């Protein structure tokens, strides 16, 4: 099983990036997928997640209205569209597959212990 996160880079405040998480070795459509991030000196936090098939999503308050998570199971890919980026969005972003539940719990941040398969992370730097 492998999750490959990509799409990070350096962007100016107010800019946009789209992260991709490509899965191999598993049927992506069977898993809820989460995006997490870890900023320097901070703990990893759940940013967003999407259910396997019912379309439900979750966003942290800090990104709500700016980030959009989506999935294309046929392409084995989950996306995180990030708009209006801020310096505080600077972090390594990880995607992960939830092995304990298929559906997102409404208004509930993704719980790390439910995610057994992790990508390697992609660095997003928001700076002028």
C-alpha positions in Angstrom: 0.0 0.0 0.0 1.3 3.4 -1.0 0.0 6.9 -0.8 1.9 9.5 -2.8 1.2 13.2 -1.9 2.4 15.8 -4.3 1.7 19.4 -5.4 3.4 21.3 -2.7 5.7 24.3 -3.3 6.3 27.9 -2.6 3.5 30.3 -3.1 2.8 33.9 -2.2 0.1 34.8 0.2 -3.3 34.8 -1.5 -2.1 32.2 -4.0 -3.4 28.7 -4.7 -2.1 25.2 -4.8 -3.7 21.8 -5.5 -2.4 18.9 -3.6 -2.9 15.4 -5.0 -2.8 12.0 -3.2 -2.5 9.0 -5.4 -3.1 5.6 -4.0 -1.6 2.3 -5.1 -2.0 -1.2 -3.6 -5.5 -0.4 -2.3 -8.9 0.4 -3.7 -9.2 4.1 -2.9 -13.0 4.1 -3.1 -13.1 1.8 0.0 -11.5 4.4 2.3 -12.2 7.7 3.8 -9.2 9.9 3.1 -7.8 12.6 5.3 -5.4 15.5 4.8 -3.2 16.4 7.8 -0.5 19.1 8.2 2.4 19.7 10.5 3.9 23.1 10.8 7.4 23.6 12.2 7.4 23.2 16.0 3.7 22.2 16.1 1.8 19.1 16.4 0.2 17.5 13.4 -3.4 18.5 12.9 -6.3 17.3 10.8 -7.2 19.7 8.0 -9.9 18.0 6.0 -11.3 14.6 5.2 -13.8 13.0 2.8 -15.9 9.9 3.1 -15.3 6.9 0.9 -18.5 7.2 -1.0 -21.2 9.4 0.6 -19.6 12.7 -0.3 -19.4 13.9 3.3 -16.5 16.2 4.1 -15.0 17.9 7.0 -12.9 21.1 7.2 -11.0 22.6 10.1 -12.2 26.0 11.0 -8.8 27.5 10.0 -9.3 26.4 6.3 -13.1 26.4 5.9 -14.1 28.4 2.9 -10.6 28.3 1.4 -9.8 24.6 1.0 -11.8 22.1 -0.9 -11.3 18.3 -0.8 -12.5 16.1 -3.6 -11.8 12.6 -4.9 -11.7 10.8 -8.2 -11.8 7.1 -7.3 -11.4 6.1 -10.9 -8.1 7.9 -10.9 -7.2 6.6 -7.4 -6.7 10.2 -6.4 -7.9 12.6 -3.7 -7.3 16.3 -4.1 -7.0 19.3 -1.8 -7.5 22.6 -3.5 -6.1 25.3 -1.4 -7.0 28.9 -2.2 -6.3 32.2 -0.5 -3.3 30.7 1.2 -1.9 32.4 4.2 1.6 32.2 5.8 0.1 30.2 8.6 -0.8 27.4 6.1 2.9 26.7 5.8 3.4 23.1 6.7 4.1 19.6 5.5 0.8 18.1 4.3 0.1 14.4 4.5 -2.7 12.3 3.1 -3.8 9.2 4.9 -6.4 6.4 4.5 -8.8 5.6 7.3 -8.8 1.9 8.0 -11.5 2.1 10.7 -14.4 3.9 9.0 -15.6 4.7 5.5 -17.6 7.7 6.4 -16.6 11.1 7.8 -18.2 11.9 11.2 -20.0 15.2 10.8 -18.2 18.2 12.4 -15.4 15.9 13.7 -11.8 16.4 12.9 -10.0 13.3 11.5 -8.5 11.2 14.3 -5.0 10.1 13.5 -5.3 6.7 15.2 -7.9 5.8 12.6 -5.5 6.3 9.7 -3.0 3.5 9.1 -1.8 4.3 5.7 0.1 7.5 5.3 1.8 9.3 2.4 5.3 10.8 2.7 4.2 14.4 2.9 4.5 17.4 0.6 5.8 20.8 1.8 3.7 23.9 1.3 5.4 27.2 1.9 3.4 30.4 1.8 5.7 33.4 1.8 6.3 36.6 0.0 
